[in-house]
């Protein structure tokens, strides 16, 4: 698995390729995108990239670092959803 900067991990996720940062705190298997093992992004069956809102502005805030990871992921997302909306996908 490629070891890359956080910004480049998101680009690899967009292209369905696995990558991780050097601390293993932000990574993708190509389909899911994870911040500290929390799924913050996924890929639909039609290849849309979906990011879940775990930012400071939401009621689902986890940590500053996870919020930053979500912010990076937004740049490659097709959709941005509240985590409780997972059941509709």
N, C-alpha and C positions, 0 to 999 in steps of 0.2 A: 504494500500500500504506500502511495506517495506521501511524503511528509512535506506539508506546505504551510504558507501563511493562512490566517483565517479568511482573508478575502479570496484567496485562490481556492480554498476548499469549497466555497459556494459555487465557483465556476465549474469545478469538477462535478459537484452535485447536479448542476444544471445539465451537464453532459453525461450523466449517468455513470460516472466513474468514481471508484472509491478513493478516499484521501483522508488524511488526519493532520492535526497540528502536532508539534513536537511534544506537547504535554499530554496528548491523547484526550483533551478536554472538549474538542470540537472536531467532529468527524462525520463522514458519510460512507455508506456502503454502496453508494450510487443511487439508491432509491430513497432511503431515509436519511435525514440530517439530524444530528444529535449534539446536544450541549450537555456535558456531564451525564451522559446516558439517558437524558430526557429527549424524547422525540419532539423536535421543534419544526420539522418539515418532512413532507412525504411526497411521493410521486403517485399520481392517480394511474388507473389502468390505461388512460388515454395520454399519458406522459405529461400531464400538467403538474407543475411544482406548486405545492401548497405549504404555506408557512403558518404556524400557530402563534398567536399573539401572547407572548410571555414577556412583554416589555413593561417598563415602569408605569406607563400610562394605563395599563390594563389592571383588572382586579385579579389577574393570574400571575403577578410578578413573582419570580423565583429568586433571581439575583442580578446584580449589575452585569456580571459577565454573561449570563444567559440572555439578558436583555440586549447586550451588544451583539451576541451571536445572531439573535433574531433580526437585529437591524441589518447586519451583513446579508442575511438570507433574503430579506425583502427585495434586494436588488435583482434577484433571479427568480422571484416568485411570480406565478401567474395569478394566484389567489392568496389572500391573507385572511385567516379565520380565527375566531375565538376557539380556544381548545375544546370547549364543550360541544362545538359543532361537529366534532369528529364523526359522530354517529351518522351524519347525513351523507358522508362521502362513500 
